[in-house]
Amino acid sequence: MHAELIGVEDAITQVLWTRMFMEEQGYPIEKNILYQDNMSSILLKKNGRSSAGKRSRALNIRYFFVTDQVEKGNLTIKHMPTDDMWGDYRTKPLQGEKFRNFCALIQGDQEDLI
């Protein structure tokens, strides 16, 4: 959970910068969605320190920047099952049906999805 919280905090500045850049170019962004597969991480990002338990009280306050962005409406956090996470093909060895499904998604071959 801590690693996911820190990873999102590292990437959120790029996400927000890209949103502002696209809006200045004349392309309004209606939805800015962050998908997560860890419910504890989602609760920490949405509720901030109030949902932190005894083991996560030592988190630095800078990791709650996402909570501010959710409250301002700049970001929405939604749950996505681990099996559907697009980033898995970059971080985990995949085999069989899951590997073929991700290959089809990456290549845009919707008819090849199982």
Phi, psi and omega in degrees: 000316180298318181296321179292321178297314180292320179299318178294319179298325178291327185267342188295328179296320178293321178297314181291322177297317180296321178298312180297319179299313181296321179294322177291335177278355178099014178248094182294139179260114181277319182233131175238095190253133174252119179265134179227149177252000183249112183295325178296318178295320178298315180297319178297321181288324181281318187260347181073208185296339182295336178260008179281133178271190181298325184281344182246015179290339184276004180296139179291144182297337181294341179279002178253020175296325180297322178303317177297319181292325176294317179295325179282348180087010179279348187208142174238138179249129179231150178277138174225130180301149182303323182294342182257000183289123181295329182290347182298327182293342178268339189244347185226146174287125181248147181223158171064225186299318180297319177298313180296321178296316179294322176300317180295320178296316181295321183274353179079021180267086182294328182288343180275355181291139182264000000 
